[in-house]
Amino acid sequence: MDQAFSDYGQVLDSIVMRDRDTGRSRGFGFVTYSSGEEANAAVGGMNDQDLDGRRIKVNLANPRGT
């Protein structure tokens, strides 16, 4: 995931959310960029693309509590 998303900017952090009981991927994750411009570029470039055989949806995350 880092490699694919790093084409759009400096990836500061990335995480794939996993089921705490099985350890399997829950089918979503988060990527943190060093700027909003990079994040917007990733949304535009990666949304509806194939990643590891799966078509992905890429959106900006909402802050917690909103």
mmCIF file of the N, C-alpha and C atoms, coordinates in Angstrom:
data_MODEL
# 
_entry.id   MODEL 
# 
loop_
_atom_site.group_PDB 
_atom_site.id 
_atom_site.type_symbol 
_atom_site.label_atom_id 
_atom_site.label_alt_id 
_atom_site.label_comp_id 
_atom_site.label_asym_id 
_atom_site.label_entity_id 
_atom_site.label_seq_id 
_atom_site.pdbx_PDB_ins_code 
_atom_site.Cartn_x 
_atom_site.Cartn_y 
_atom_site.Cartn_z 
_atom_site.occupancy 
_atom_site.B_iso_or_equiv 
_atom_site.pdbx_formal_charge 
_atom_site.auth_seq_id 
_atom_site.auth_comp_id 
_atom_site.auth_asym_id 
_atom_site.auth_atom_id 
_atom_site.pdbx_PDB_model_num 
ATOM 1   N N  . MET A 1 1  ? 0.828   -1.185  0.000  1.00 0.00 ? 1  MET A N  1 
ATOM 2   C CA . MET A 1 1  ? 0.000   0.000   0.000  1.00 0.00 ? 1  MET A CA 1 
ATOM 3   C C  . MET A 1 1  ? 0.873   1.250   0.000  1.00 0.00 ? 1  MET A C  1 
ATOM 4   N N  . ASP A 1 2  ? 1.916   1.273   0.819  1.00 0.00 ? 2  ASP A N  1 
ATOM 5   C CA . ASP A 1 2  ? 2.800   2.449   0.862  1.00 0.00 ? 2  ASP A CA 1 
ATOM 6   C C  . ASP A 1 2  ? 3.369   2.776   -0.511 1.00 0.00 ? 2  ASP A C  1 
ATOM 7   N N  . GLN A 1 3  ? 3.809   1.747   -1.224 1.00 0.00 ? 3  GLN A N  1 
ATOM 8   C CA . GLN A 1 3  ? 4.444   1.977   -2.520 1.00 0.00 ? 3  GLN A CA 1 
ATOM 9   C C  . GLN A 1 3  ? 3.466   2.610   -3.502 1.00 0.00 ? 3  GLN A C  1 
ATOM 10  N N  . ALA A 1 4  ? 2.249   2.114   -3.576 1.00 0.00 ? 4  ALA A N  1 
ATOM 11  C CA . ALA A 1 4  ? 1.258   2.652   -4.512 1.00 0.00 ? 4  ALA A CA 1 
ATOM 12  C C  . ALA A 1 4  ? 0.902   4.093   -4.169 1.00 0.00 ? 4  ALA A C  1 
ATOM 13  N N  . PHE A 1 5  ? 0.720   4.385   -2.894 1.00 0.00 ? 5  PHE A N  1 
ATOM 14  C CA . PHE A 1 5  ? 0.296   5.721   -2.489 1.00 0.00 ? 5  PHE A CA 1 
ATOM 15  C C  . PHE A 1 5  ? 1.446   6.721   -2.456 1.00 0.00 ? 5  PHE A C  1 
ATOM 16  N N  . SER A 1 6  ? 2.685   6.246   -2.387 1.00 0.00 ? 6  SER A N  1 
ATOM 17  C CA . SER A 1 6  ? 3.822   7.172   -2.340 1.00 0.00 ? 6  SER A CA 1 
ATOM 18  C C  . SER A 1 6  ? 4.055   7.874   -3.676 1.00 0.00 ? 6  SER A C  1 
ATOM 19  N N  . ASP A 1 7  ? 3.409   7.413   -4.739 1.00 0.00 ? 7  ASP A N  1 
ATOM 20  C CA . ASP A 1 7  ? 3.502   8.110   -6.026 1.00 0.00 ? 7  ASP A CA 1 
ATOM 21  C C  . ASP A 1 7  ? 2.896   9.507   -5.959 1.00 0.00 ? 7  ASP A C  1 
ATOM 22  N N  . TYR A 1 8  ? 2.087   9.784   -4.941 1.00 0.00 ? 8  TYR A N  1 
ATOM 23  C CA . TYR A 1 8  ? 1.361   11.056  -4.842 1.00 0.00 ? 8  TYR A CA 1 
ATOM 24  C C  . TYR A 1 8  ? 1.901   11.985  -3.769 1.00 0.00 ? 8  TYR A C  1 
ATOM 25  N N  . GLY A 1 9  ? 2.919   11.556  -3.039 1.00 0.00 ? 9  GLY A N  1 
ATOM 26  C CA . GLY A 1 9  ? 3.509   12.413  -2.022 1.00 0.00 ? 9  GLY A CA 1 
ATOM 27  C C  . GLY A 1 9  ? 4.192   11.604  -0.943 1.00 0.00 ? 9  GLY A C  1 
ATOM 28  N N  . GLN A 1 10 ? 4.653   12.316  0.080  1.00 0.00 ? 10 GLN A N  1 
ATOM 29  C CA . GLN A 1 10 ? 5.364   11.685  1.194  1.00 0.00 ? 10 GLN A CA 1 
ATOM 30  C C  . GLN A 1 10 ? 4.360   11.044  2.148  1.00 0.00 ? 10 GLN A C  1 
ATOM 31  N N  . VAL A 1 11 ? 4.386   9.717   2.233  1.00 0.00 ? 11 VAL A N  1 
ATOM 32  C CA . VAL A 1 11 ? 3.504   8.985   3.137  1.00 0.00 ? 11 VAL A CA 1 
ATOM 33  C C  . VAL A 1 11 ? 4.140   8.998   4.523  1.00 0.00 ? 11 VAL A C  1 
ATOM 34  N N  . LEU A 1 12 ? 3.451   9.615   5.478  1.00 0.00 ? 12 LEU A N  1 
ATOM 35  C CA . LEU A 1 12 ? 3.950   9.665   6.850  1.00 0.00 ? 12 LEU A CA 1 
ATOM 36  C C  . LEU A 1 12 ? 3.568   8.416   7.630  1.00 0.00 ? 12 LEU A C  1 
ATOM 37  N N  . ASP A 1 13 ? 2.395   7.850   7.316  1.00 0.00 ? 13 ASP A N  1 
ATOM 38  C CA . ASP A 1 13 ? 1.901   6.686   8.041  1.00 0.00 ? 13 ASP A CA 1 
ATOM 39  C C  . ASP A 1 13 ? 0.852   6.000   7.183  1.00 0.00 ? 13 ASP A C  1 
ATOM 40  N N  . SER A 1 14 ? 0.748   4.694   7.325  1.00 0.00 ? 14 SER A N  1 
ATOM 41  C CA . SER A 1 14 ? -0.344  3.960   6.690  1.00 0.00 ? 14 SER A CA 1 
ATOM 42  C C  . SER A 1 14 ? -0.691  2.774   7.570  1.00 0.00 ? 14 SER A C  1 
ATOM 43  N N  . ILE A 1 15 ? -1.959  2.424   7.568  1.00 0.00 ? 15 ILE A N  1 
ATOM 44  C CA . ILE A 1 15 ? -2.417  1.310   8.386  1.00 0.00 ? 15 ILE A CA 1 
ATOM 45  C C  . ILE A 1 15 ? -3.590  0.635   7.699  1.00 0.00 ? 15 ILE A C  1 
ATOM 46  N N  . VAL A 1 16 ? -3.573  -0.691  7.712  1.00 0.00 ? 16 VAL A N  1 
ATOM 47  C CA . VAL A 1 16 ? -4.704  -1.491  7.253  1.00 0.00 ? 16 VAL A CA 1 
ATOM 48  C C  . VAL A 1 16 ? -5.429  -1.951  8.507  1.00 0.00 ? 16 VAL A C  1 
ATOM 49  N N  . MET A 1 17 ? -6.712  -1.685  8.574  1.00 0.00 ? 17 MET A N  1 
ATOM 50  C CA . MET A 1 17 ? -7.483  -2.067  9.753  1.00 0.00 ? 17 MET A CA 1 
ATOM 51  C C  . MET A 1 17 ? -7.746  -3.570  9.716  1.00 0.00 ? 17 MET A C  1 
ATOM 52  N N  . ARG A 1 18 ? -7.527  -4.234  10.853 1.00 0.00 ? 18 ARG A N  1 
ATOM 53  C CA . ARG A 1 18 ? -7.669  -5.687  10.934 1.00 0.00 ? 18 ARG A CA 1 
ATOM 54  C C  . ARG A 1 18 ? -8.665  -6.067  12.021 1.00 0.00 ? 18 ARG A C  1 
ATOM 55  N N  . ASP A 1 19 ? -9.327  -7.188  11.809 1.00 0.00 ? 19 ASP A N  1 
ATOM 56  C CA . ASP A 1 19 ? -10.236 -7.741  12.808 1.00 0.00 ? 19 ASP A CA 1 
ATOM 57  C C  . ASP A 1 19 ? -9.412  -8.179  14.011 1.00 0.00 ? 19 ASP A C  1 
ATOM 58  N N  . ARG A 1 20 ? -9.799  -7.756  15.180 1.00 0.00 ? 20 ARG A N  1 
ATOM 59  C CA . ARG A 1 20 ? -8.985  -8.062  16.365 1.00 0.00 ? 20 ARG A CA 1 
ATOM 60  C C  . ARG A 1 20 ? -9.013  -9.540  16.741 1.00 0.00 ? 20 ARG A C  1 
ATOM 61  N N  . ASP A 1 21 ? -10.064 -10.263 16.335 1.00 0.00 ? 21 ASP A N  1 
ATOM 62  C CA . ASP A 1 21 ? -10.147 -11.686 16.665 1.00 0.00 ? 21 ASP A CA 1 
ATOM 63  C C  . ASP A 1 21 ? -9.420  -12.566 15.657 1.00 0.00 ? 21 ASP A C  1 
ATOM 64  N N  . THR A 1 22 ? -9.599  -12.275 14.369 1.00 0.00 ? 22 THR A N  1 
ATOM 65  C CA . THR A 1 22 ? -9.032  -13.139 13.333 1.00 0.00 ? 22 THR A CA 1 
ATOM 66  C C  . THR A 1 22 ? -7.731  -12.610 12.747 1.00 0.00 ? 22 THR A C  1 
ATOM 67  N N  . GLY A 1 23 ? -7.480  -11.306 12.875 1.00 0.00 ? 23 GLY A N  1 
ATOM 68  C CA . GLY A 1 23 ? -6.300  -10.707 12.279 1.00 0.00 ? 23 GLY A CA 1 
ATOM 69  C C  . GLY A 1 23 ? -6.433  -10.446 10.789 1.00 0.00 ? 23 GLY A C  1 
ATOM 70  N N  . ARG A 1 24 ? -7.590  -10.780 10.229 1.00 0.00 ? 24 ARG A N  1 
ATOM 71  C CA . ARG A 1 24 ? -7.813  -10.552 8.799  1.00 0.00 ? 24 ARG A CA 1 
ATOM 72  C C  . ARG A 1 24 ? -8.138  -9.086  8.543  1.00 0.00 ? 24 ARG A C  1 
ATOM 73  N N  . SER A 1 25 ? -7.783  -8.642  7.338  1.00 0.00 ? 25 SER A N  1 
ATOM 74  C CA . SER A 1 25 ? -8.081  -7.268  6.935  1.00 0.00 ? 25 SER A CA 1 
ATOM 75  C C  . SER A 1 25 ? -9.581  -7.031  6.965  1.00 0.00 ? 25 SER A C  1 
ATOM 76  N N  . ARG A 1 26 ? -9.977  -5.849  7.430  1.00 0.00 ? 26 ARG A N  1 
ATOM 77  C CA . ARG A 1 26 ? -11.388 -5.463  7.427  1.00 0.00 ? 26 ARG A CA 1 
ATOM 78  C C  . ARG A 1 26 ? -11.770 -4.787  6.110  1.00 0.00 ? 26 ARG A C  1 
ATOM 79  N N  . GLY A 1 27 ? -10.816 -4.642  5.204  1.00 0.00 ? 27 GLY A N  1 
ATOM 80  C CA . GLY A 1 27 ? -11.107 -4.117  3.880  1.00 0.00 ? 27 GLY A CA 1 
ATOM 81  C C  . GLY A 1 27 ? -10.948 -2.622  3.732  1.00 0.00 ? 27 GLY A C  1 
ATOM 82  N N  . PHE A 1 28 ? -10.352 -1.976  4.737  1.00 0.00 ? 28 PHE A N  1 
ATOM 83  C CA . PHE A 1 28 ? -10.090 -0.541  4.615  1.00 0.00 ? 28 PHE A CA 1 
ATOM 84  C C  . PHE A 1 28 ? -8.865  -0.173  5.428  1.00 0.00 ? 28 PHE A C  1 
ATOM 85  N N  . GLY A 1 29 ? -8.355  1.016   5.138  1.00 0.00 ? 29 GLY A N  1 
ATOM 86  C CA . GLY A 1 29 ? -7.180  1.495   5.848  1.00 0.00 ? 29 GLY A CA 1 
ATOM 87  C C  . GLY A 1 29 ? -7.067  2.994   5.722  1.00 0.00 ? 29 GLY A C  1 
ATOM 88  N N  . PHE A 1 30 ? -5.983  3.526   6.235  1.00 0.00 ? 30 PHE A N  1 
ATOM 89  C CA . PHE A 1 30 ? -5.752  4.966   6.249  1.00 0.00 ? 30 PHE A CA 1 
ATOM 90  C C  . PHE A 1 30 ? -4.318  5.252   5.832  1.00 0.00 ? 30 PHE A C  1 
ATOM 91  N N  . VAL A 1 31 ? -4.147  6.321   5.067  1.00 0.00 ? 31 VAL A N  1 
ATOM 92  C CA . VAL A 1 31 ? -2.824  6.795   4.662  1.00 0.00 ? 31 VAL A CA 1 
ATOM 93  C C  . VAL A 1 31 ? -2.728  8.253   5.077  1.00 0.00 ? 31 VAL A C  1 
ATOM 94  N N  . THR A 1 32 ? -1.636  8.629   5.739  1.00 0.00 ? 32 THR A N  1 
ATOM 95  C CA . THR A 1 32 ? -1.411  10.009  6.158  1.00 0.00 ? 32 THR A CA 1 
ATOM 96  C C  . THR A 1 32 ? -0.288  10.603  5.320  1.00 0.00 ? 32 THR A C  1 
ATOM 97  N N  . TYR A 1 33 ? -0.573  11.757  4.715  1.00 0.00 ? 33 TYR A N  1 
ATOM 98  C CA . TYR A 1 33 ? 0.405   12.474  3.896  1.00 0.00 ? 33 TYR A CA 1 
ATOM 99  C C  . TYR A 1 33 ? 0.928   13.684  4.649  1.00 0.00 ? 33 TYR A C  1 
ATOM 100 N N  . SER A 1 34 ? 2.015   14.243  4.128  1.00 0.00 ? 34 SER A N  1 
ATOM 101 C CA . SER A 1 34 ? 2.606   15.416  4.763  1.00 0.00 ? 34 SER A CA 1 
ATOM 102 C C  . SER A 1 34 ? 1.855   16.696  4.424  1.00 0.00 ? 34 SER A C  1 
ATOM 103 N N  . SER A 1 35 ? 0.960   16.666  3.427  1.00 0.00 ? 35 SER A N  1 
ATOM 104 C CA . SER A 1 35 ? 0.180   17.870  3.114  1.00 0.00 ? 35 SER A CA 1 
ATOM 105 C C  . SER A 1 35 ? -1.184  17.493  2.546  1.00 0.00 ? 35 SER A C  1 
ATOM 106 N N  . GLY A 1 36 ? -2.106  18.424  2.650  1.00 0.00 ? 36 GLY A N  1 
ATOM 107 C CA . GLY A 1 36 ? -3.436  18.237  2.090  1.00 0.00 ? 36 GLY A CA 1 
ATOM 108 C C  . GLY A 1 36 ? -3.415  18.127  0.577  1.00 0.00 ? 36 GLY A C  1 
ATOM 109 N N  . GLU A 1 37 ? -2.491  18.837  -0.052 1.00 0.00 ? 37 GLU A N  1 
ATOM 110 C CA . GLU A 1 37 ? -2.383  18.776  -1.509 1.00 0.00 ? 37 GLU A CA 1 
ATOM 111 C C  . GLU A 1 37 ? -2.011  17.368  -1.967 1.00 0.00 ? 37 GLU A C  1 
ATOM 112 N N  . GLU A 1 38 ? -1.105  16.734  -1.234 1.00 0.00 ? 38 GLU A N  1 
ATOM 113 C CA . GLU A 1 38 ? -0.716  15.365  -1.573 1.00 0.00 ? 38 GLU A CA 1 
ATOM 114 C C  . GLU A 1 38 ? -1.884  14.408  -1.370 1.00 0.00 ? 38 GLU A C  1 
ATOM 115 N N  . ALA A 1 39 ? -2.620  14.595  -0.293 1.00 0.00 ? 39 ALA A N  1 
ATOM 116 C CA . ALA A 1 39 ? -3.784  13.745  -0.034 1.00 0.00 ? 39 ALA A CA 1 
ATOM 117 C C  . ALA A 1 39 ? -4.816  13.895  -1.143 1.00 0.00 ? 39 ALA A C  1 
ATOM 118 N N  . ASN A 1 40 ? -5.074  15.123  -1.570 1.00 0.00 ? 40 ASN A N  1 
ATOM 119 C CA . ASN A 1 40 ? -6.033  15.347  -2.654 1.00 0.00 ? 40 ASN A CA 1 
ATOM 120 C C  . ASN A 1 40 ? -5.552  14.717  -3.957 1.00 0.00 ? 40 ASN A C  1 
ATOM 121 N N  . ALA A 1 41 ? -4.253  14.781  -4.216 1.00 0.00 ? 41 ALA A N  1 
ATOM 122 C CA . ALA A 1 41 ? -3.699  14.152  -5.416 1.00 0.00 ? 41 ALA A CA 1 
ATOM 123 C C  . ALA A 1 41 ? -3.900  12.639  -5.376 1.00 0.00 ? 41 ALA A C  1 
ATOM 124 N N  . ALA A 1 42 ? -3.734  12.042  -4.206 1.00 0.00 ? 42 ALA A N  1 
ATOM 125 C CA . ALA A 1 42 ? -3.929  10.597  -4.062 1.00 0.00 ? 42 ALA A CA 1 
ATOM 126 C C  . ALA A 1 42 ? -5.386  10.216  -4.277 1.00 0.00 ? 42 ALA A C  1 
ATOM 127 N N  . VAL A 1 43 ? -6.303  11.021  -3.766 1.00 0.00 ? 43 VAL A N  1 
ATOM 128 C CA . VAL A 1 43 ? -7.728  10.746  -3.985 1.00 0.00 ? 43 VAL A CA 1 
ATOM 129 C C  . VAL A 1 43 ? -8.017  10.756  -5.485 1.00 0.00 ? 43 VAL A C  1 
ATOM 130 N N  . GLY A 1 44 ? -7.533  11.776  -6.168 1.00 0.00 ? 44 GLY A N  1 
ATOM 131 C CA . GLY A 1 44 ? -7.769  11.880  -7.601 1.00 0.00 ? 44 GLY A CA 1 
ATOM 132 C C  . GLY A 1 44 ? -7.104  10.782  -8.407 1.00 0.00 ? 44 GLY A C  1 
ATOM 133 N N  . GLY A 1 45 ? -5.928  10.360  -7.977 1.00 0.00 ? 45 GLY A N  1 
ATOM 134 C CA . GLY A 1 45 ? -5.174  9.378   -8.740 1.00 0.00 ? 45 GLY A CA 1 
ATOM 135 C C  . GLY A 1 45 ? -5.471  7.932   -8.413 1.00 0.00 ? 45 GLY A C  1 
ATOM 136 N N  . MET A 1 46 ? -5.872  7.648   -7.175 1.00 0.00 ? 46 MET A N  1 
ATOM 137 C CA . MET A 1 46 ? -6.040  6.258   -6.749 1.00 0.00 ? 46 MET A CA 1 
ATOM 138 C C  . MET A 1 46 ? -7.490  5.794   -6.688 1.00 0.00 ? 46 MET A C  1 
ATOM 139 N N  . ASN A 1 47 ? -8.448  6.701   -6.631 1.00 0.00 ? 47 ASN A N  1 
ATOM 140 C CA . ASN A 1 47 ? -9.844  6.288   -6.515 1.00 0.00 ? 47 ASN A CA 1 
ATOM 141 C C  . ASN A 1 47 ? -10.255 5.451   -7.724 1.00 0.00 ? 47 ASN A C  1 
ATOM 142 N N  . ASP A 1 48 ? -10.944 4.349   -7.464 1.00 0.00 ? 48 ASP A N  1 
ATOM 143 C CA . ASP A 1 48 ? -11.430 3.408   -8.488 1.00 0.00 ? 48 ASP A CA 1 
ATOM 144 C C  . ASP A 1 48 ? -10.311 2.698   -9.246 1.00 0.00 ? 48 ASP A C  1 
ATOM 145 N N  . GLN A 1 49 ? -9.123  2.611   -8.661 1.00 0.00 ? 49 GLN A N  1 
ATOM 146 C CA . GLN A 1 49 ? -8.014  1.875   -9.268 1.00 0.00 ? 49 GLN A CA 1 
ATOM 147 C C  . GLN A 1 49 ? -7.918  0.488   -8.634 1.00 0.00 ? 49 GLN A C  1 
ATOM 148 N N  . ASP A 1 50 ? -7.182  -0.406  -9.294 1.00 0.00 ? 50 ASP A N  1 
ATOM 149 C CA . ASP A 1 50 ? -6.944  -1.738  -8.750 1.00 0.00 ? 50 ASP A CA 1 
ATOM 150 C C  . ASP A 1 50 ? -5.687  -1.722  -7.893 1.00 0.00 ? 50 ASP A C  1 
ATOM 151 N N  . LEU A 1 51 ? -5.786  -2.302  -6.709 1.00 0.00 ? 51 LEU A N  1 
ATOM 152 C CA . LEU A 1 51 ? -4.647  -2.448  -5.807 1.00 0.00 ? 51 LEU A CA 1 
ATOM 153 C C  . LEU A 1 51 ? -4.665  -3.878  -5.293 1.00 0.00 ? 51 LEU A C  1 
ATOM 154 N N  . ASP A 1 52 ? -3.648  -4.630  -5.617 1.00 0.00 ? 52 ASP A N  1 
ATOM 155 C CA . ASP A 1 52 ? -3.553  -6.041  -5.215 1.00 0.00 ? 52 ASP A CA 1 
ATOM 156 C C  . ASP A 1 52 ? -4.795  -6.831  -5.615 1.00 0.00 ? 52 ASP A C  1 
ATOM 157 N N  . GLY A 1 53 ? -5.294  -6.569  -6.819 1.00 0.00 ? 53 GLY A N  1 
ATOM 158 C CA . GLY A 1 53 ? -6.427  -7.321  -7.334 1.00 0.00 ? 53 GLY A CA 1 
ATOM 159 C C  . GLY A 1 53 ? -7.789  -6.858  -6.867 1.00 0.00 ? 53 GLY A C  1 
ATOM 160 N N  . ARG A 1 54 ? -7.841  -5.765  -6.138 1.00 0.00 ? 54 ARG A N  1 
ATOM 161 C CA . ARG A 1 54 ? -9.129  -5.243  -5.644 1.00 0.00 ? 54 ARG A CA 1 
ATOM 162 C C  . ARG A 1 54 ? -9.298  -3.807  -6.098 1.00 0.00 ? 54 ARG A C  1 
ATOM 163 N N  . ARG A 1 55 ? -10.507 -3.464  -6.537 1.00 0.00 ? 55 ARG A N  1 
ATOM 164 C CA . ARG A 1 55 ? -10.811 -2.078  -6.897 1.00 0.00 ? 55 ARG A CA 1 
ATOM 165 C C  . ARG A 1 55 ? -11.026 -1.323  -5.588 1.00 0.00 ? 55 ARG A C  1 
ATOM 166 N N  . ILE A 1 56 ? -10.351 -0.181  -5.451 1.00 0.00 ? 56 ILE A N  1 
ATOM 167 C CA . ILE A 1 56 ? -10.417 0.561   -4.189 1.00 0.00 ? 56 ILE A CA 1 
ATOM 168 C C  . ILE A 1 56 ? -11.159 1.882   -4.360 1.00 0.00 ? 56 ILE A C  1 
ATOM 169 N N  . LYS A 1 57 ? -11.753 2.316   -3.283 1.00 0.00 ? 57 LYS A N  1 
ATOM 170 C CA . LYS A 1 57 ? -12.365 3.641   -3.177 1.00 0.00 ? 57 LYS A CA 1 
ATOM 171 C C  . LYS A 1 57 ? -11.469 4.457   -2.257 1.00 0.00 ? 57 LYS A C  1 
ATOM 172 N N  . VAL A 1 58 ? -11.129 5.660   -2.675 1.00 0.00 ? 58 VAL A N  1 
ATOM 173 C CA . VAL A 1 58 ? -10.242 6.514   -1.887 1.00 0.00 ? 58 VAL A CA 1 
ATOM 174 C C  . VAL A 1 58 ? -10.964 7.819   -1.598 1.00 0.00 ? 58 VAL A C  1 
ATOM 175 N N  . ASN A 1 59 ? -11.111 8.133   -0.324 1.00 0.00 ? 59 ASN A N  1 
ATOM 176 C CA . ASN A 1 59 ? -11.762 9.362   0.139  1.00 0.00 ? 59 ASN A CA 1 
ATOM 177 C C  . ASN A 1 59 ? -10.887 10.015  1.189  1.00 0.00 ? 59 ASN A C  1 
ATOM 178 N N  . LEU A 1 60 ? -11.118 11.303  1.405  1.00 0.00 ? 60 LEU A N  1 
ATOM 179 C CA . LEU A 1 60 ? -10.499 11.960  2.551  1.00 0.00 ? 60 LEU A CA 1 
ATOM 180 C C  . LEU A 1 60 ? -11.248 11.525  3.801  1.00 0.00 ? 60 LEU A C  1 
ATOM 181 N N  . ALA A 1 61 ? -10.524 11.260  4.861  1.00 0.00 ? 61 ALA A N  1 
ATOM 182 C CA . ALA A 1 61 ? -11.141 10.837  6.119  1.00 0.00 ? 61 ALA A CA 1 
ATOM 183 C C  . ALA A 1 61 ? -11.699 12.045  6.853  1.00 0.00 ? 61 ALA A C  1 
ATOM 184 N N  . ASN A 1 62 ? -12.765 11.815  7.598  1.00 0.00 ? 62 ASN A N  1 
ATOM 185 C CA . ASN A 1 62 ? -13.321 12.844  8.474  1.00 0.00 ? 62 ASN A CA 1 
ATOM 186 C C  . ASN A 1 62 ? -12.661 12.732  9.839  1.00 0.00 ? 62 ASN A C  1 
ATOM 187 N N  . PRO A 1 63 ? -12.373 13.857  10.477 1.00 0.00 ? 63 PRO A N  1 
ATOM 188 C CA . PRO A 1 63 ? -11.814 13.794  11.832 1.00 0.00 ? 63 PRO A CA 1 
ATOM 189 C C  . PRO A 1 63 ? -12.768 13.062  12.772 1.00 0.00 ? 63 PRO A C  1 
ATOM 190 N N  . ARG A 1 64 ? -12.223 12.392  13.754 1.00 0.00 ? 64 ARG A N  1 
ATOM 191 C CA . ARG A 1 64 ? -13.062 11.691  14.735 1.00 0.00 ? 64 ARG A CA 1 
ATOM 192 C C  . ARG A 1 64 ? -14.013 12.658  15.419 1.00 0.00 ? 64 ARG A C  1 
ATOM 193 N N  . GLY A 1 65 ? -15.221 12.170  15.673 1.00 0.00 ? 65 GLY A N  1 
ATOM 194 C CA . GLY A 1 65 ? -16.199 12.979  16.388 1.00 0.00 ? 65 GLY A CA 1 
ATOM 195 C C  . GLY A 1 65 ? -17.034 13.876  15.497 1.00 0.00 ? 65 GLY A C  1 
ATOM 196 N N  . THR A 1 66 ? -16.877 13.760  14.171 1.00 0.00 ? 66 THR A N  1 
ATOM 197 C CA . THR A 1 66 ? -17.700 14.573  13.269 1.00 0.00 ? 66 THR A CA 1 
ATOM 198 C C  . THR A 1 66 ? -18.595 13.702  12.436 1.00 0.00 ? 66 THR A C  1 
# 
